[in-house]
C-alpha cells in the first residue's frame, strides 16, 4: 500500500470513529467522559496499525499535522463543534489532550525506527492505560490527592498502573521474551507510567506516557532478571515514600510524585552517586536554611520540574553518551546552583536585617562548600581537578549573583511560577558554563 493510500485510510477511519461515537452519544448511551475516552481508545487502536501501513515516519507526521488541525477546528469552529466537537469538548475541564495525542504517537513512531514492539507497547499504554484510569477514577475514585489541575484518585492511578502492566507484559511474553522478566519490566513501566500520568496536567500525559514507556523499554529491555528486580524494588520504595510522606511537608502530592520520578531516573541512569547532590540540597533546605515569618512555603510540581531541570538535562546526556563527559559534575553544578539560589531566597526571608549581598554570600557559600565537598569525596580527583572544581563553583556563585540582581522581590515575587522557571534556566546555564570550562581547562 502506498503512503498516500495509508494516510487516506487512516483519515477515513478517524472520521468514521468520530461520527459513530457522536451518534451513540446522541442516543444517551455514552456520557461526556465515556465518549471522550471512546474516541481516545479508537484513535489509539487505529494508530497501532501504523507499522503495517507505513515504513517511513513522514506519513505519520503528515497525519499528526492533519489530525491536530482537524481536532483544533472541532474546538474553535462553532458549526463543527456543534456537529461533532462535543464528543471531545463536553467534558468541563481545560485540556489539549487530543492535540497532544497525534504528536506523542508521531514522536514514538520516529524513535522506534520500524520496531513494531518499541512502537506498539508505548501506544498501547497510551491508548488503554490512560482511558482505564479516567473511567475507573470517575466511577470508583474515592481516595483523592492533589495535582496541578485539581484532584485525582488513587483508584484511577492504580487502574493506570495495572493496565500499563498488561500493555507491556503481554506483548513481551507473546514475542518470546522470558515471562518473569516481562512481568517485572511490566511492573516497572506500569508504576512509572502511573506516576507520570498522576503528575501530568492538561492532557500532557498523551505525550509523557508514551515517551516514558519508550524510554523505559529501550533502557531496561536487555537487563537481567536480577537487575530488573533491583530496579523494581527501588522504584517501589521511592513510590511508597512519596505516598506516605504526606503531612506537614513542603511539597504537595504531585510535587512529591514528581520528585520521586526524578530521583528514580537519576539513580537508574548513574547509580547512587547521582542521588548525593539532591540529598545534600534537601538536607540543607530542611536543616540549614532559615524559614520566613510564615514558615516554609508549600511547593507544587512546577517547583520540582524547575529544580530538576538541569539535572534531567545532564542525566539524559549520561544515558545517551555515557562517559563522554563527567556528566555527574555538570549535574552537581546544576543542583548546587539551585541550592545557592534557594538559600539566598531563604536568607532574604529569614534575615530581613541583612543586605542583599549578605544573603547572596551566605547562600552561595553554603551551597558551594557542601556540594563541592560532597563531590570531592565522590570523585577523588578522577575526573575533575581542584582548579576545575573551583572554576565550576565560581560559575555557581556568578549565576546566583545574576539571579539575585535581576529578581527585585526575593522574599515574595509577584509570580512564583515565573521565578521558578527563571531559576531553572539559571541552573542550566551555570552548569553548562562550568562544563564548558572543564572542557577547555
Secondary structure as UniProt FT lines:
FT   HELIX           3..26
FT   TURN            27..28
FT   HELIX           32..47
FT   TURN            48..49
FT   HELIX           50..53
FT   HELIX           58..76
FT   HELIX           78..80
FT   HELIX           81..85
FT   HELIX           86..89
FT   HELIX           97..112
FT   TURN            113..114
FT   HELIX           116..124
FT   HELIX           125..129
FT   HELIX           130..140
FT   STRAND          144..147
FT   TURN            148..149
FT   STRAND          150..153
FT   HELIX           154..174
FT   TURN            175..176
FT   HELIX           179..199
FT   TURN            202..204
FT   HELIX           205..220
FT   TURN            221..222
FT   HELIX           225..244
FT   TURN            247..248
FT   HELIX           253..270
FT   HELIX           272..275
FT   HELIX           276..287
FT   TURN            293..294
FT   HELIX           301..307
FT   HELIX           309..320
FT   TURN            322..323
FT   HELIX           327..350
FT   TURN            352..353
FT   HELIX           356..379
FT   TURN            380..381
FT   HELIX           386..406
FT   HELIX           416..440
//
